[in-house]
Each structure stands twice: as C-alpha cells, then as structure tokens.
Amino acid sequence: MEESNEIIEKENHNRLDNDIKSEKPKRKHKILKRLIIAVSIIVTVILVLGFMFPGLLWTRSLGVGYTKQDYDSFMKKMQYIKDTTPTGNSESAYNYVFGKPVAISTEFTSSELTAFANYNRPSYYAAKNVQIRVNKDGTIEASGKVNVDYVLNEIIGGKFTREQIVKEMPALGILPENVNLYLSIGGSITNNSANIIPNSLSVQGIPIPEKYVKSSESISTVTTGINNYIIKNNAKSGASVEKVVVENEKLVIKGMFPESLTRTLK
C-alpha cells in the first residue's frame, strides 16, 4: 500500500513539474500574442488616420513622380547652373552670388517643378518632401513639410503669430516647428505683381475653414506676402518676373532670371 502511494505521489510530482515547464512557453506566447495585437491596433489607427486626414502623419501625396532627369530638364530650360548643396544649417552662414540675368520663356511639367523643389536643396530649406501638381483647370496644388516660422515671417510678413492662429483654430493644437501643409491656389503673376486666389488649405491634415481661406483678408495677405517675396528675391538675384501662369497643365514662366548660383561660407 505504501509503495502504491509513493508511485502515485511521484506521478503527481512529475505531472506538476511538466505543467510548470509548459506554462512558461504558454505565458510567453500569450505576452507575444498581446504585443502583436497591440502593435497591429496602433498601425491600423495610424493608417486609418493617415487616409482619413492625408497630411496628419505624413505629407499628402499628389501622385507626382519625378527623377533626376526631370531636375536636369528644369535646369536646362532655365539655363541655370547651381553649385553643390551647402552642408551648413543656416542660410545666413553663406554668401549667395548670382550670375547675370538672362531672358527665359519656357514651361514646366509637374514632375519638373517637383524635382527642382527637392533636388540639391540644403537642410535649411524651408520646405521638404514637396510635390507640385499643375491642373487642367488652371489651379496649382502643392504639399510638403514646411517650416512654420518661415511662412509666418517671410510669406505672411509677421502679420500673424502662432498663438493667434491656434486661438482662431484650436483644432490645430500647438503648432510644431514644421507642419504638413497642403494648398490649392489659382491666379497668375504679371510684371512682378501677383494676383493669387487661394482655394483650399490644410495644416497637419486638418482642413482650414473656407471662411478663412477665401476671405478678402486672406487673399490680400497671401498676395501681399508673395509680392514682398518677389521684391526681396528680385533684389537679391537680379531677376524680373514678366509672367507666371498655368496653360495646358504646365506652368509658363517668362522673364529675366540669373544664369547661375554659387554659395560660399562667410
């Protein structure tokens, strides 16, 4: 009888031992399974938010592809030679030396414009991951990651602050240093004077209400900002813009533009 009890006890002990050993892999498997589920949920939420609000998590795609050949084509049409991209982090650290202005009358595709906006650009360039699409209806769409302070100071001329923007549109939250921006505009530039009509604007994938985008104040602010930018750029480079307009899904440009650019450390 005692021998029988010992055998039973030994079997129970072995069974318990096996259960403990098998429990560890099961527990690890459960933890791994929960981790996979959690990661899957996070990825799904990111993808859903990205598709619901293009530009919230990454720059909005306009479906414009480009190659180095598109960049070379742009430069050839502009008769423009540019040095190698500076490696510094500040534009103020460099002297910009432009060549003499030459007469240009040409047109560019969406791919050529997009290539020029992305190739051979320094790290301090205010816009990154840029796409530009010229449409049949005469409008131009653009998207990219843009430096907020540059837009506020250089384009809008310091007329608005971050705090004022967030106060008017709380959905934007706290504006980061760089934002994903999408815009659609119409209009033209004639004899260094812009006549720009904003159609739509999204910041971080959040559409800005039409009452702000198409208000007379908004149109005036954008047009004045672009005109000031043209004046500053012309004074710096010696350029003169006779015409910029959309025709047949291409951007037509005519005027006097520098033939070269060399950037050297001060």
Beta strands, then each sheet from edge to edge (+ up, - down):
strand 1: 81-82
strand 2: 94-98
strand 3: 101-108
strand 4: 127-134
strand 5: 140-147
strand 6: 178-190
strand 7: 193-203
strand 8: 206-207
strand 9: 240-247
strand 10: 250-258
strand 11: 260-265
sheet 1: 1+ 11+ 2-
sheet 2: 3+ 10- 9+ 6- 5+ 4-
sheet 3: 3+ 10- 9+ 6- 7+ 8-
end
